[in-house]
Amino acid sequence: MSSHVDGNILAGPLSDLFRFDVTTASARCVSCGEVASLAQAMVYVQPKAYVVRCSNCDDMLMTIIDEGDATQLDLSGMVWMHVPR
């Protein structure tokens, strides 16, 4: 295994990854294993927050929280996300 570099190396690949319509991405739910596009998810809008739930089992896939000077993104309800190019 080669030696490591710091996380700054991710600036290029991650900026490429997040420059698309994320609703076209599909994700696998941690709870039930369902694979579906994010456009199919159930989204509950709160002031300054979005709670994204699996359309199959209703468990949380992700949350997006507007903290004013930053955004908190919790993807713990997903096993993975597939991003089309």
N, C-alpha and C positions, 0 to 999 in steps of 0.2 A: 504494500500500500504506500502511496506517495505521501509526502508531508502535507499538512493542511495549510490553508490560508484562512483569513477571517471572512465573516459574512458579507463584507462589502462586495465580494465577487458575485453575489447574487443580484446586484442592481440591474444588470443587463437582462438575464433570463426572466426575472420576475416582472420587470417593466414591460417586457414583451408579452408575458402571460396575462397580465391584467389590463391589456389594451384591447379588449374584445367585449362583446355582449355576453356577460356572465350568465344570463338566463339560458343560453344555449349549451352551457356546460352541464354534464350529468354528474351525479354523485351517488355513492352507495351509502345508505343509512346504516349506522352502527347498530341500531336496535333490531331492525327486521331484515336487513340485507337488500331491500328494494333498491333498484337502480332507476333513476328518473332524472329528467332535466330539471333544473332549478325553476324553470317556468311553470312546472307542474306543482311545485311546493305550495303549501298554505302559508301565507305571510300575515302576521299580526302586527299592525303598526301601532307603536306607542310613541309618545312624545320623545323625540331624539333616539328612538330605537326601533329595530325591526327584529321580530322573532320569526325565524323560518322553520317550519315544521314539515316533516315527511307527510306526503299525501296518502301514504299507505297506512302508517301506524300512528301518526300524529306526534311522534317524539321529535325533540328539537334537533334540527340539522345544524343550524348556525344562528348566531345573533350578531347584529351590527349595531353598535352603540356610538352615537355622536357625542364625543366628550368636549366639544367646542374647539379645542386646539388640536385634537387628534381623533382618530376613529379606532375603536376597539372591535376586532373581528374575532369571533370565537367559532371555530370550525370543528369542535370536538364531537359533534353528532354525525360526522362523515368519516367513513373509512378512507375514501379517496374522492378526488374530483377529476373528471376527464374533460379536458379543454380542447375543443375542436380548433383546427387552424384554418 
